[in-house]
Amino acid sequence: MSELRKDSLSFPEVLGQSIANVSPTFTPALAVTVVAGMAGTASWLVYVLSTIAMIVVGLNVGKLAAQITSAGSFFIYVSRSLGPGSGLLSGWAMLAAYVFTAATLTVATSIFLNTLLQIIGLPFVIPGYVVYALVSLLIWYLAVRDIRISSRIGLILEGVSVLAITLVCIFVWNKTGFKADAKQIHLEGANLGSVAQAIVFGIFSFVGFESAASLGQETRDPKRKIPLAVILSPALAGAFFVFTSYILVLAFSDDTAKLGTSASPLGDVTTGDSQILAILVYAGATLSSFACALASLNAYGRTLFSLGRYSFFHASVGVVHTHHKTPYTALTVGAFINLFLCVAFYGRAESDLVGYFGTVATFGFIVVYFLVSVSAPVFLKKIGQVKTADYVVGALGAVFMVLALVGSLYPVPAYPYNILPYLFALYLMVGVAWFFIVKARAPGALLSIEHDLEVAIAQPA
């Protein structure tokens, strides 16, 4: 049976997978409007807290990645620490997280592309379903062809778009004389409940930073490079998010209600000043969101591939292309679901779909980040390498995720955000039911994971 291409990815390519999956450009170009609409002048604080939480989770991911190299990343991490049942739950949650992230960024690509056409002055709009189909086809093609090409494209596109947005922010800040914003510094008008709700979507700005872990079988020196990538990516992205959210609120004269309803915040703050800057920003945002959709499909495909290899799904999704060495069947399934989600909700405001899809994806990541934070000290204890600091970092990661989840439930958000947590809980229940079906029909799948666990413990890194 053909396997994934081993030892083929360098550190920049691994970092490129995580950075592209985070899509730093997406936050100042669109996601910040959701956070500003909830947290107001405390938007920058939301990103500070989210950054801290993600770095802590990254430390836990890094501890496991330094011991286990796998395409299934979290599914394998959690299975070997807490057992196959918890592992399948994490894999199930991660599938939803990655595919809804891909759908979010596919819709965002449509938004950014049409915004770009408007700025240029072209008198037409490309229908959303056309963009969805093209994006789904292109990310499928690139993902199936070669993970190295996908990672390099993602890193290059993100680098260009981040540079463009940084220049815009400096340009906007210069217009204010580089002054400090007293209202933001003193969190004027903000309240704790709104900040807690906004953190859920703030975390969404980071999700995917861990996706480098899904490249464990394809990376050179993975036990060193993957931990570094999953810690460095949220730190770099977080600094960018704090800076850009602060500048955008300042640029809107602290009118966060207006910022919260903006369809193109970066375009609004550059209107009348520099059309070239606006064009650069939204060209970069279009490419960035596409790169993130591609990275999300890559991570989804490898998670589904790993689940297929352990017989939790049909064996066909565990097949690798003989020439390209990619999990092409799993990638095809992911691309199809991505297109289906986008088209199924066609007709609704695309900015609303970004919020809905992004929130559902975040719930998936929160569940997995919680489980991996618990798993890190448990696994290290099993192999006799646990330290007190490991327990502390693991507990902090778990607590951060619980607080984020509580913030999504109370105070009760407006419809439909108030029902999304329960719909996701229903999805998880389906996953639990599927676990018991697999356990009854294919007990060998559980035994294979348990055998791998025994080997991992007997042969620590």
Residue, then its C-alpha position, 0 to 999 in steps of 0.5 A: m500500500s502506498e504511503l505519504r511522502k516521508d521527510s519531504l517538508s522543510f521547516p518553512e513549508v511546515l510553518g507555511q501550513s500552519i500560517a496559511n491555515v490561520s490566514p492572518t489576513f482574514t482577521p483585519a479584512l473581515a473577522v474583526t468586524v464580528v469581534a468589534g461588534m461584540a467587544g467594542t473598544a476591548s477588541w484588542l484585549v480579546y486578541v491578547l487573551s486569545t493569543i495567550a490561550m492559543i500559545v498555551v494550547g500550542l505548548n501542549v500540542g508541541k509536547l505531544a508532537a515531540q513524542i508522536t509523529s502522525a498524519g492523524s495528529f490529534f486523533i492519534y494524540v488523544s487516542r494514545s493518551l485517553g483511549p480510542g473513544s476520546g480519540l475518535l471524538s477528537g477526530w470527529a470534532m476536528l473533521a467538522a472544525y477543518v471543513f467548516t473552516a474551509a467553508t468559511l474561507t471559501v465564502a470569504t474568498s467570494i466576499f474579498l474577490n467581489t470587493l476587489l472588483q468594486i474597488i477596481g470599478l468593474p461593473f459586475v459581481i461574480p455569483g457566489y456559487v461560481v466562486y465556491a465551485l472554482v475555489s473547491l476545484l482549485i484547492w482539491y487540485l493543489a491538495v492532491r498534487d503535492i503537499r509541498i506545493s500547497s505549503r509553499i503557495g500558502l506561505i508566499l500568499e500570506g507573506v504578501s497579504v500580511l505585508a500589504i495590510t501592515l502597510v495600510c495600518i501604518f498609513v492609517w495610524n500615520k493619519t492620526g499622528f501615531k497617537a494613542d487611543a484613550k478609549q481603547i486603553h481604558l476599554e470605554g463602554a466594554n463589558l466582561g460578558s461581551v468580551a467573553q462571547a467575542i473570545v470564541f470568535g477571537i479563537f477562530s482567528f487562530v484556528g488551524f495553527e496546529s495543522a502542522a501537526s498533521l504533517g508528522q509523517e511528511t516532515r523532516d525532523p518532525k519532533r523538533k520542527i512541528p513543536l516549533a511551528v505550532i508555538l511560533s505561528p499563534a505568537l506571530a499571528g497574535a501580535f498581528f491581530v492585536f496591532t491590526s484590531y487596535i488600528l482599525v478601531l482607531a481608524f473608525s474613531d472608536d465607532t465599533a458599531k459602524l466597524g461591526t457592520s462594515a463589509s470591507p473595513l480595510g477598504d472603508v479606512t482607505t477610501g479616498d486616500s489610496q485606491i492602490l492600497a485598497i486594491l493591494v489589501y483585497a487582492g492579498a485578502t482574496l489570495s490569503s483566504f484561498a490559501c487558508a481554504l487550501a490548508s484546511l483541506n490539507a489538514y482535513g484530508r490527513t485527519l480523515f486519512s488517519l481515521g480511515r487507516y484505523s477502520f473508523f471510516h471506509a478503507s478508501v479514505g485511507v488510500v494514498h495516491t501512488h504518484h503524488k503520495t497524497p490522501y486523494t480520496a480523503l481530500t476529494v471527500g473534503a472538497f465535496i463537503n466544502l462545496f456542498l456547505c457553501v452552496a446549501f446556504y447560498g442566498r444568505a448574506e455571505s458575511d453572516l455565513v462567515g460568522y455561522f461557519g466560523t463559530v461552528a468550526t471554533f466549537g470543534f477546535i475548542v473540543v479538540y484543544f481541550l482534549v489535547s491539553v488534558s492528553a499532554p500530561v497524561f501521555l508524558k506520565k505514561i512514558g515517564q517524562v512528565k514534569t510539574a510544569d506539564y501539569v500546569v500548562g495542560a490545566l491552563g489550556a483546558v481551563f482556557m477552553v472551558l471558559a471560551l465555551v462558557g462564554s459562547l453560552y452565557p450571556v445567551p447570544a442572539y439567534p442563531y448563535n444561541i443554537l449553534p452550540y447545541l447543534f454542534a453538541l448533537y453532531l458530537m453525539v452522532g460521533v459517539a454513536w458511531f464509535f459504538i457502532v465501530k466498536a461492535r462491527a470492527p473491534g480490531a480498529l480499537l485493538s490496533i490503536e491500543h497496540d500502537l499505544e503499547v509500542a509508543i510507551a515501550q519506545p519513547a522518543 
